[in-house]
Amino acid sequence: MNFSLTRRHALALPLQALALPEAIAATSSPIPPASIHFGPNFNFGVSSSAYQIEGAVQQDGRGPGIWDVFCHQPGHISKGQNADIACDHYHNMPADVALMAQAGIKNYRFSVSWPRLFPDGNNIPNPQGFAFYDRLVEQLQKHGITPWLCLYHWDLPQALQDKGGWTNRDTSARLGEFAGYVSHHFKDRIAHWMILNEAAVHSMFGYGMGSHAPGLRGKDSWFAALHHLNLGQGLSIQALRANNVPGRIGTVACCEPIRSSTNNQADLAAAQRFDAIWNGSVLKPLFHGAYPEQVQEEFAPLCQTGDLANIHQKIDLLGVNYYNRLHIRADPASPIGANFGPTQEPARFTVMGWPIEPDGIFEILTHIHNTYGKPEIFISENGYATADDSKVSDIDDMGRITFISDHLNFVKQAIDSGVNVSGYFVWSMLDSFEWNDGMKWHFGLVKVDFTTLERTPKRSYFWYADLIRQNAARTLQASNP
Ligand code: IFM
Protein backbone atom coordinates (compact mmCIF):
# COMPACT_ATOMS: atom_id res chain seq x y z
CA MET A 1 0.00 0.00 0.00
CA ASN A 2 1.22 3.48 -0.77
CA PHE A 3 0.88 5.35 2.49
CA SER A 4 2.75 8.48 1.50
CA LEU A 5 1.51 11.78 0.15
CA THR A 6 3.37 13.64 -2.53
CA ARG A 7 2.72 17.08 -3.87
CA ARG A 8 1.40 15.65 -7.12
CA HIS A 9 -1.17 13.23 -5.81
CA ALA A 10 -1.79 14.43 -2.27
CA LEU A 11 -5.32 15.66 -2.83
CA ALA A 12 -6.35 12.65 -4.86
CA LEU A 13 -5.37 10.11 -2.20
CA PRO A 14 -8.38 8.73 -0.31
CA LEU A 15 -8.17 9.61 3.35
CA GLN A 16 -8.57 6.03 4.58
CA ALA A 17 -5.47 5.02 2.59
CA LEU A 18 -3.28 6.52 5.31
CA ALA A 19 -1.67 3.77 7.37
CA LEU A 20 1.66 2.77 8.79
CA PRO A 21 3.57 0.13 6.82
CA GLU A 22 2.51 -3.28 8.12
CA ALA A 23 5.95 -4.24 9.45
CA ILE A 24 5.97 -1.20 11.68
CA ALA A 25 2.30 -1.33 12.64
CA ALA A 26 2.72 -4.92 13.87
CA THR A 27 4.79 -3.82 16.88
CA SER A 28 2.81 -1.95 19.49
CA SER A 29 3.62 1.47 20.91
CA PRO A 30 4.99 1.51 24.45
CA ILE A 31 2.44 3.97 25.79
CA PRO A 32 -1.21 3.31 25.00
CA PRO A 33 -2.98 6.61 24.31
CA ALA A 34 -5.88 5.39 26.44
CA SER A 35 -3.69 5.82 29.52
CA ILE A 36 -3.43 9.59 29.07
CA HIS A 37 -6.54 11.43 30.27
CA PHE A 38 -7.28 15.12 29.95
CA GLY A 39 -10.39 17.11 30.72
CA PRO A 40 -13.18 17.97 28.30
CA ASN A 41 -11.81 21.37 27.31
CA PHE A 42 -8.20 20.43 26.72
CA ASN A 43 -6.79 21.62 23.37
CA PHE A 44 -4.50 19.22 21.57
CA GLY A 45 -2.73 20.78 18.60
CA VAL A 46 0.38 21.14 16.49
CA SER A 47 2.64 24.15 15.91
CA SER A 48 4.71 25.43 13.00
CA SER A 49 6.29 28.65 11.77
CA ALA A 50 6.11 30.34 8.39
CA TYR A 51 9.77 30.43 7.44
CA GLN A 52 10.42 26.85 8.51
CA ILE A 53 7.81 25.32 6.21
CA GLU A 54 6.47 27.68 3.54
CA GLY A 55 9.21 28.01 0.92
CA ALA A 56 8.09 30.08 -2.12
CA VAL A 57 10.31 32.85 -0.86
CA GLN A 58 10.21 34.83 -4.07
CA GLN A 59 6.66 34.13 -5.05
CA ASP A 60 3.60 36.35 -5.24
CA GLY A 61 5.32 39.51 -4.14
CA ARG A 62 7.03 38.24 -0.98
CA GLY A 63 10.03 40.39 -0.02
CA PRO A 64 13.34 39.29 1.47
CA GLY A 65 13.50 38.55 5.17
CA ILE A 66 16.54 38.36 7.45
CA TRP A 67 16.62 34.56 7.19
CA ASP A 68 16.68 34.64 3.37
CA VAL A 69 19.72 36.87 3.46
CA PHE A 70 21.42 34.97 6.28
CA CYS A 71 20.92 31.56 4.63
CA HIS A 72 22.49 32.73 1.40
CA GLN A 73 25.62 34.02 3.09
CA PRO A 74 28.17 31.19 3.17
CA GLY A 75 28.97 29.40 6.40
CA HIS A 76 25.79 30.13 8.32
CA ILE A 77 23.65 27.04 7.74
CA SER A 78 24.60 23.39 8.05
CA LYS A 79 25.48 21.87 4.64
CA GLY A 80 24.83 25.27 3.03
CA GLN A 81 21.09 24.59 3.09
CA ASN A 82 18.34 27.20 2.94
CA ALA A 83 14.56 27.41 3.23
CA ASP A 84 13.85 28.63 -0.31
CA ILE A 85 11.63 25.58 -0.76
CA ALA A 86 11.57 24.05 2.76
CA CYS A 87 8.40 21.88 2.88
CA ASP A 88 6.87 23.91 0.05
CA HIS A 89 3.88 24.27 2.31
CA TYR A 90 2.93 27.36 0.29
CA HIS A 91 1.89 25.03 -2.55
CA ASN A 92 0.98 21.96 -0.46
CA MET A 93 -1.10 23.80 2.10
CA PRO A 94 -4.50 22.16 1.40
CA ALA A 95 -2.96 18.67 1.57
CA ASP A 96 -1.05 19.54 4.74
CA VAL A 97 -4.24 20.79 6.38
CA ALA A 98 -6.02 17.62 5.24
CA LEU A 99 -3.28 15.59 6.97
CA MET A 100 -3.98 17.43 10.21
CA ALA A 101 -7.69 16.84 9.81
CA GLN A 102 -7.16 13.13 9.21
CA ALA A 103 -5.37 12.90 12.54
CA GLY A 104 -8.30 14.65 14.22
CA ILE A 105 -6.10 17.62 15.13
CA LYS A 106 -8.36 20.47 16.17
CA ASN A 107 -5.86 23.27 16.82
CA TYR A 108 -3.06 24.62 14.64
CA ARG A 109 -0.62 27.32 15.66
CA PHE A 110 1.13 28.88 12.67
CA SER A 111 2.91 32.17 12.12
CA VAL A 112 2.36 34.71 9.38
CA SER A 113 5.38 35.84 7.41
CA TRP A 114 5.95 39.59 7.79
CA PRO A 115 7.96 39.77 4.51
CA ARG A 116 5.11 38.03 2.69
CA LEU A 117 2.53 40.46 4.05
CA PHE A 118 4.62 43.65 3.95
CA PRO A 119 7.52 42.92 1.59
CA ASP A 120 9.37 46.18 2.26
CA GLY A 121 8.66 46.33 5.98
CA ASN A 122 6.66 49.53 5.47
CA ASN A 123 2.89 50.00 5.51
CA ILE A 124 2.22 48.83 1.95
CA PRO A 125 0.51 45.44 2.13
CA ASN A 126 0.95 42.64 -0.37
CA PRO A 127 -2.56 41.43 -1.28
CA GLN A 128 -1.25 38.08 -2.56
CA GLY A 129 0.43 37.48 0.77
CA PHE A 130 -2.81 38.13 2.63
CA ALA A 131 -4.62 35.90 0.13
CA PHE A 132 -2.40 32.95 1.09
CA TYR A 133 -3.32 33.21 4.78
CA ASP A 134 -6.96 33.80 3.84
CA ARG A 135 -6.84 30.48 2.01
CA LEU A 136 -5.09 28.79 4.93
CA VAL A 137 -7.67 30.00 7.45
CA GLU A 138 -10.44 28.96 5.09
CA GLN A 139 -9.00 25.45 4.74
CA LEU A 140 -8.59 25.14 8.50
CA GLN A 141 -12.14 26.23 9.12
CA LYS A 142 -13.42 23.88 6.45
CA HIS A 143 -11.82 21.01 8.37
CA GLY A 144 -12.95 22.22 11.79
CA ILE A 145 -9.42 23.17 12.89
CA THR A 146 -9.05 26.27 15.05
CA PRO A 147 -6.31 28.62 13.83
CA TRP A 148 -3.94 30.04 16.46
CA LEU A 149 -2.16 32.88 14.70
CA CYS A 150 1.33 33.95 15.78
CA LEU A 151 2.40 37.33 14.45
CA TYR A 152 6.16 37.06 14.61
CA HIS A 153 8.36 33.97 14.56
CA TRP A 154 11.77 35.51 13.76
CA ASP A 155 11.32 36.47 10.10
CA LEU A 156 11.87 40.22 10.06
CA PRO A 157 11.73 41.98 6.67
CA GLN A 158 15.30 42.67 5.57
CA ALA A 159 14.31 46.29 4.90
CA LEU A 160 13.82 46.74 8.66
CA GLN A 161 17.08 44.96 9.42
CA ASP A 162 18.80 47.45 7.12
CA LYS A 163 17.69 50.10 9.61
CA GLY A 164 19.08 48.12 12.57
CA GLY A 165 16.37 45.49 13.03
CA TRP A 166 15.59 44.82 16.66
CA THR A 167 18.50 46.96 17.83
CA ASN A 168 16.48 49.92 16.52
CA ARG A 169 13.72 51.05 18.88
CA ASP A 170 11.61 52.02 15.89
CA THR A 171 11.13 48.33 15.00
CA SER A 172 8.89 48.00 18.10
CA ALA A 173 6.52 50.57 16.64
CA ARG A 174 6.66 48.84 13.24
CA LEU A 175 5.61 45.53 14.90
CA GLY A 176 2.76 47.35 16.62
CA GLU A 177 1.55 48.72 13.26
CA PHE A 178 1.93 45.30 11.65
CA ALA A 179 -0.13 43.77 14.48
CA GLY A 180 -2.81 46.41 14.01
CA TYR A 181 -3.05 45.77 10.30
CA VAL A 182 -3.04 41.96 10.50
CA SER A 183 -5.53 41.86 13.37
CA HIS A 184 -7.86 44.21 11.53
CA HIS A 185 -7.76 41.92 8.49
CA PHE A 186 -8.29 38.62 10.35
CA LYS A 187 -10.10 39.68 13.48
CA ASP A 188 -13.39 37.96 12.80
CA ARG A 189 -11.73 34.66 11.91
CA ILE A 190 -9.08 34.19 14.60
CA ALA A 191 -9.96 33.21 18.14
CA HIS A 192 -6.38 32.92 19.48
CA TRP A 193 -3.68 35.51 18.85
CA MET A 194 -0.05 35.04 19.82
CA ILE A 195 2.24 38.03 19.42
CA LEU A 196 5.82 36.71 19.57
CA ASN A 197 7.54 33.37 19.53
CA GLU A 198 10.47 33.06 21.96
CA ALA A 199 11.85 36.58 22.34
CA ALA A 200 14.67 35.14 24.47
CA VAL A 201 15.87 32.79 21.74
CA HIS A 202 15.53 35.31 18.92
CA SER A 203 17.46 38.00 20.79
CA MET A 204 20.12 35.64 22.10
CA PHE A 205 20.97 33.68 18.96
CA GLY A 206 20.16 36.39 16.42
CA TYR A 207 21.52 39.48 18.18
CA GLY A 208 23.82 38.14 20.94
CA MET A 209 25.56 34.96 19.83
CA GLY A 210 25.30 35.41 16.07
CA SER A 211 24.32 31.87 15.09
CA HIS A 212 20.84 32.89 13.87
CA ALA A 213 19.79 35.68 11.53
CA PRO A 214 20.75 38.47 11.41
CA GLY A 215 24.02 37.15 12.89
CA LEU A 216 24.93 39.93 15.33
CA ARG A 217 27.15 39.34 18.36
CA GLY A 218 27.51 41.26 21.58
CA LYS A 219 25.74 42.13 24.79
CA ASP A 220 24.51 45.55 23.63
CA SER A 221 22.71 44.27 20.54
CA TRP A 222 21.36 41.30 22.54
CA PHE A 223 19.82 43.43 25.32
CA ALA A 224 18.57 46.07 22.87
CA ALA A 225 16.85 43.39 20.78
CA LEU A 226 15.24 41.82 23.82
CA HIS A 227 13.95 45.13 25.16
CA HIS A 228 12.60 46.19 21.76
CA LEU A 229 10.91 42.81 21.26
CA ASN A 230 9.25 43.21 24.65
CA LEU A 231 8.19 46.74 23.76
CA GLY A 232 6.92 45.69 20.32
CA GLN A 233 4.94 42.93 21.99
CA GLY A 234 3.31 45.41 24.38
CA LEU A 235 2.45 47.81 21.55
CA SER A 236 1.01 44.91 19.54
CA ILE A 237 -1.22 43.78 22.39
CA GLN A 238 -2.50 47.35 22.64
CA ALA A 239 -3.08 47.48 18.87
CA LEU A 240 -5.16 44.29 19.01
CA ARG A 241 -7.17 45.61 21.96
CA ALA A 242 -7.73 48.90 20.11
CA ASN A 243 -9.08 46.89 17.18
CA ASN A 244 -11.47 45.13 19.57
CA VAL A 245 -10.41 41.71 18.37
CA PRO A 246 -12.95 39.30 19.74
CA GLY A 247 -10.30 36.57 20.14
CA ARG A 248 -8.02 35.90 23.09
CA ILE A 249 -4.60 37.52 23.10
CA GLY A 250 -1.37 35.98 24.33
CA THR A 251 2.25 35.44 23.51
CA VAL A 252 4.71 32.56 23.42
CA ALA A 253 7.85 32.29 25.54
CA CYS A 254 10.40 29.52 25.85
CA CYS A 255 10.45 28.85 29.55
CA GLU A 256 13.01 26.45 30.93
CA PRO A 257 14.22 25.83 34.46
CA ILE A 258 17.89 26.75 34.71
CA ARG A 259 20.51 24.60 36.45
CA SER A 260 24.17 25.22 37.10
CA SER A 261 26.48 22.72 35.39
CA THR A 262 28.54 22.39 38.59
CA ASN A 263 28.48 23.61 42.17
CA ASN A 264 31.35 26.05 41.53
CA GLN A 265 30.61 29.59 42.57
CA ALA A 266 31.25 30.93 39.07
CA ASP A 267 28.87 28.48 37.42
CA LEU A 268 26.18 29.03 40.05
CA ALA A 269 26.38 32.80 39.49
CA ALA A 270 26.35 32.33 35.70
CA ALA A 271 23.22 30.17 35.97
CA GLN A 272 21.43 32.82 38.04
CA ARG A 273 22.35 35.51 35.56
CA PHE A 274 21.23 33.37 32.64
CA ASP A 275 17.89 32.72 34.33
CA ALA A 276 17.37 36.45 34.86
CA ILE A 277 17.89 37.06 31.15
CA TRP A 278 16.31 34.01 29.52
CA ASN A 279 13.19 33.59 31.69
CA GLY A 280 13.07 36.68 33.88
CA SER A 281 13.59 39.40 31.27
CA VAL A 282 10.69 38.09 29.22
CA LEU A 283 8.13 37.15 31.87
CA LYS A 284 8.74 39.71 34.61
CA PRO A 285 8.29 42.87 32.52
CA LEU A 286 5.20 41.35 30.91
CA PHE A 287 3.53 40.26 34.15
CA HIS A 288 5.07 42.61 36.72
CA GLY A 289 6.20 45.64 34.70
CA ALA A 290 9.89 45.43 35.75
CA TYR A 291 13.11 43.74 34.72
CA PRO A 292 14.68 41.34 37.24
CA GLU A 293 16.84 43.10 39.78
CA GLN A 294 20.06 41.43 38.55
CA VAL A 295 19.75 43.05 35.11
CA GLN A 296 17.83 46.25 35.85
CA GLU A 297 20.89 48.46 35.51
CA GLU A 298 21.76 46.94 32.16
CA PHE A 299 18.27 47.53 30.75
CA ALA A 300 18.00 51.02 32.28
CA PRO A 301 19.65 52.91 29.38
CA LEU A 302 17.22 51.26 26.97
CA CYS A 303 14.08 51.95 28.99
CA GLN A 304 12.45 55.25 28.09
CA THR A 305 9.60 56.74 30.09
CA GLY A 306 6.49 54.64 29.64
CA ASP A 307 8.25 51.60 28.18
CA LEU A 308 7.65 49.33 31.14
CA ALA A 309 4.00 50.34 31.29
CA ASN A 310 3.69 49.60 27.59
CA ILE A 311 5.27 46.18 28.05
CA HIS A 312 3.19 45.36 31.14
CA GLN A 313 -0.02 44.34 29.37
CA LYS A 314 -2.74 41.98 30.42
CA ILE A 315 -2.73 38.79 28.38
CA ASP A 316 -5.43 36.15 28.23
CA LEU A 317 -3.11 33.18 27.95
CA LEU A 318 0.58 32.36 27.84
CA GLY A 319 2.15 29.91 25.42
CA VAL A 320 5.01 28.00 27.02
CA ASN A 321 7.58 26.28 24.82
CA TYR A 322 9.43 23.65 26.81
CA TYR A 323 12.07 21.21 25.57
CA ASN A 324 14.44 20.63 28.52
CA ARG A 325 16.14 22.35 31.44
CA LEU A 326 19.05 24.57 30.49
CA HIS A 327 22.37 23.67 32.14
CA ILE A 328 24.61 26.69 32.41
CA ARG A 329 28.30 27.32 33.06
CA ALA A 330 30.40 30.44 33.36
CA ASP A 331 32.02 31.37 30.04
CA PRO A 332 34.13 34.52 29.77
CA ALA A 333 33.88 34.34 25.97
CA SER A 334 30.08 34.71 26.04
CA PRO A 335 28.74 38.27 25.78
CA ILE A 336 26.93 37.74 29.11
CA GLY A 337 29.59 35.56 30.77
CA ALA A 338 27.33 32.50 30.76
CA ASN A 339 26.77 29.73 28.27
CA PHE A 340 25.25 26.28 27.84
CA GLY A 341 27.13 23.55 29.70
CA PRO A 342 26.90 19.88 30.59
CA THR A 343 24.28 18.42 32.90
CA GLN A 344 25.47 17.81 36.45
CA GLU A 345 23.80 14.43 36.77
CA PRO A 346 24.03 11.73 34.10
CA ALA A 347 21.12 12.19 31.71
CA ARG A 348 19.51 10.83 28.57
CA PHE A 349 19.74 13.01 25.48
CA THR A 350 18.01 13.39 22.14
CA VAL A 351 20.13 13.05 19.03
CA MET A 352 20.52 16.85 19.11
CA GLY A 353 22.21 16.56 22.50
CA TRP A 354 19.25 18.07 24.35
CA PRO A 355 18.68 16.40 27.72
CA ILE A 356 15.39 14.55 28.11
CA GLU A 357 13.83 15.95 31.29
CA PRO A 358 10.06 15.60 31.25
CA ASP A 359 9.73 16.51 34.94
CA GLY A 360 11.16 19.93 34.03
CA ILE A 361 7.83 20.80 32.40
CA PHE A 362 6.09 20.31 35.74
CA GLU A 363 8.74 22.45 37.43
CA ILE A 364 8.42 25.36 35.02
CA LEU A 365 4.62 25.26 34.89
CA THR A 366 4.44 25.33 38.67
CA HIS A 367 6.99 28.13 38.83
CA ILE A 368 5.08 30.33 36.36
CA HIS A 369 1.80 29.61 38.11
CA ASN A 370 3.20 30.59 41.50
CA THR A 371 5.25 33.58 40.35
CA TYR A 372 3.09 35.27 37.76
CA GLY A 373 -0.45 35.19 39.13
CA LYS A 374 -1.73 31.82 37.90
CA PRO A 375 -2.09 32.70 34.20
CA GLU A 376 -3.84 30.35 31.82
CA ILE A 377 -1.07 28.46 30.03
CA PHE A 378 -0.92 26.22 27.03
CA ILE A 379 2.14 24.25 25.96
CA SER A 380 2.74 25.90 22.61
CA GLU A 381 5.76 23.73 21.69
CA ASN A 382 7.20 20.47 22.92
CA GLY A 383 8.83 17.90 20.70
CA TYR A 384 11.60 15.48 19.90
CA ALA A 385 14.12 15.44 17.09
CA THR A 386 15.50 12.58 15.08
CA ALA A 387 18.41 12.95 12.66
CA ASP A 388 18.32 13.34 8.89
CA ASP A 389 20.40 10.21 8.40
CA SER A 390 17.97 7.89 10.18
CA LYS A 391 15.76 5.91 7.81
CA VAL A 392 13.02 3.50 8.95
CA SER A 393 13.45 4.56 12.57
CA ASP A 394 12.52 8.07 11.51
CA ILE A 395 9.04 6.75 10.69
CA ASP A 396 8.91 4.17 13.47
CA ASP A 397 9.52 6.91 16.00
CA MET A 398 8.91 5.26 19.36
CA GLY A 399 11.32 7.74 20.91
CA ARG A 400 9.02 10.63 19.99
CA ILE A 401 5.96 8.83 21.35
CA THR A 402 7.70 8.14 24.64
CA PHE A 403 8.92 11.73 24.82
CA ILE A 404 5.47 13.22 24.20
CA SER A 405 3.63 10.89 26.54
CA ASP A 406 6.19 11.40 29.33
CA HIS A 407 5.77 15.15 29.02
CA LEU A 408 1.98 14.88 28.89
CA ASN A 409 2.05 12.90 32.10
CA PHE A 410 3.88 15.73 33.84
CA VAL A 411 1.53 18.31 32.31
CA LYS A 412 -1.34 16.29 33.77
CA GLN A 413 0.36 16.26 37.17
CA ALA A 414 0.68 20.04 36.99
CA ILE A 415 -3.02 20.36 36.15
CA ASP A 416 -3.91 18.02 39.00
CA SER A 417 -1.92 20.20 41.37
CA GLY A 418 -3.87 23.31 40.32
CA VAL A 419 -1.89 24.83 37.42
CA ASN A 420 -4.21 26.21 34.74
CA VAL A 421 -3.01 24.42 31.57
CA SER A 422 -5.53 24.36 28.74
CA GLY A 423 -3.63 22.80 25.85
CA TYR A 424 -0.64 20.98 24.44
CA PHE A 425 0.78 21.54 20.92
CA VAL A 426 3.39 19.22 19.46
CA TRP A 427 6.33 20.76 17.67
CA SER A 428 5.83 20.03 14.86
CA MET A 429 3.40 18.72 12.27
CA LEU A 430 6.04 18.41 9.53
CA ASP A 431 9.78 17.88 9.50
CA SER A 432 10.95 21.40 8.70
CA PHE A 433 13.86 23.79 8.29
CA GLU A 434 15.62 23.87 11.66
CA TRP A 435 17.32 27.29 11.38
CA ASN A 436 21.13 27.20 11.39
CA ASP A 437 20.99 23.39 11.46
CA GLY A 438 19.16 23.31 8.13
CA MET A 439 17.32 20.04 7.58
CA LYS A 440 19.54 18.09 9.95
CA TRP A 441 16.96 17.56 12.71
CA HIS A 442 13.45 16.28 12.16
CA PHE A 443 10.73 17.23 14.62
CA GLY A 444 7.69 16.21 12.55
CA LEU A 445 4.84 13.84 13.20
CA VAL A 446 5.02 13.63 9.42
CA LYS A 447 8.25 12.94 7.58
CA VAL A 448 9.09 15.23 4.68
CA ASP A 449 11.49 14.08 2.00
CA PHE A 450 13.19 17.36 1.15
CA THR A 451 14.05 16.19 -2.36
CA THR A 452 10.67 14.88 -3.50
CA LEU A 453 8.55 16.77 -0.93
CA GLU A 454 6.80 13.50 -0.22
CA ARG A 455 4.95 13.43 3.11
CA THR A 456 4.95 10.21 5.16
CA PRO A 457 3.03 10.06 8.43
CA LYS A 458 5.13 8.51 11.20
CA ARG A 459 4.02 6.17 13.95
CA SER A 460 3.72 9.19 16.25
CA TYR A 461 1.18 10.76 13.88
CA PHE A 462 -1.11 7.76 14.27
CA TRP A 463 -0.44 7.60 17.99
CA TYR A 464 -1.30 11.29 18.44
CA ALA A 465 -4.44 10.80 16.35
CA ASP A 466 -5.47 7.99 18.70
CA LEU A 467 -4.74 10.07 21.75
CA ILE A 468 -6.92 12.92 20.46
CA ARG A 469 -9.71 10.55 19.44
CA GLN A 470 -9.74 8.76 22.79
CA ASN A 471 -9.75 12.01 24.74
CA ALA A 472 -12.55 13.35 22.55
CA ALA A 473 -14.54 10.18 23.19
CA ARG A 474 -13.97 10.66 26.88
CA THR A 475 -15.18 14.23 26.50
CA LEU A 476 -18.36 12.99 24.94
CA GLN A 477 -18.87 10.47 27.74
CA ALA A 478 -18.18 13.19 30.29
CA SER A 479 -20.77 15.53 28.81
CA ASN A 480 -23.34 12.73 28.18
CA PRO A 481 -23.10 10.54 31.24
O1 IFM B 1 12.22 24.85 15.46
C1 IFM B 1 12.25 25.55 16.67
C2 IFM B 1 11.18 26.62 16.69
O2 IFM B 1 11.29 27.49 15.62
C3 IFM B 1 11.26 27.42 17.97
N1 IFM B 1 11.29 26.56 19.12
C4 IFM B 1 12.19 25.44 19.13
C5 IFM B 1 12.04 24.63 17.84
C6 IFM B 1 13.01 23.44 17.85
O3 IFM B 1 14.32 23.88 17.89
Residues whose N, C-alpha, C, O or C-beta is under 5 A from the ligand:
A	BS01	IFM	none
